[in-house]
Amino acid sequence: MDAPSDLGDISLGSVPVVVYAAMFGATVTGQLFGMTFDAVVLGRHVVWIPVACSVVLEALVGARLGSARARRPLTAAECWSSSAYYSIGLAAVSLPLWAWFGLSRLQGGAISARAALHAAASLGVVLGALLVATLVRYAAMVLVARRLPPRETAS
């Protein structure tokens, strides 16, 4: 078995890992763009604008780069698996950080019933938002993959 020559040869599902790395770059870019838009245009912080910008950029980058790497448009199944795997990876990194920050704010080290209920409700909202983002990213990836021709990449 030959060793992979670069990250483009390592896949998660049928999509190369490099696509997920590019999607993470799109996440950061979307967050920064959304926060800038909030500050400059709206003059206040709105949580859903950076999230929406991230999801749209993730879908665009994931579908375009995935199609370029596959040398054909991604199928709906590939778009779904890419979106789902990306969300799982993002949750694996983000949720422990979220819990750690929440626990670091406890005073006296004790968790009250009210704080536990608030944490459970917040977790439910975050997981619901993650599910919605996964579905929206999937739908946007399908639209992009079907409408844009794939790019040829150098071998």
PEWO-V411042 format. One line per field, one symbol per residue. ss: DSSP state (@ for helix, = for strand, . for the rest). phi: phi as a letter, one per 40 degrees, with the letter a starting at -180 (. if undefined). A space follows every 10 residues. Layout:
ss = ???
phi = ???
//
This chain:
ss = ......@@@. ==..==@@@@ @@@@@@@@@@ @@@@@@@@@@ @@....@@@@ @@@@@@@@@@ @@@@@@@@@@ .....@@@@@ @@@@@@@@@@ @@@@@@@@@@ @@@@...... ..@@@@@@@@ @@@@@@@@@@ @@@@@@@@@@ @@@@@@@... .....
phi = .ccccacccc bbgbbcddcc ccccdccccc ccccccddcc ccgacbcccc cccccccdcc cccccccccc gacccccccc cccccccccc cccccccdcc ccccccbggb bccccccccc cccccccccc ccccccddcc cccccccbcc ccbcc
//
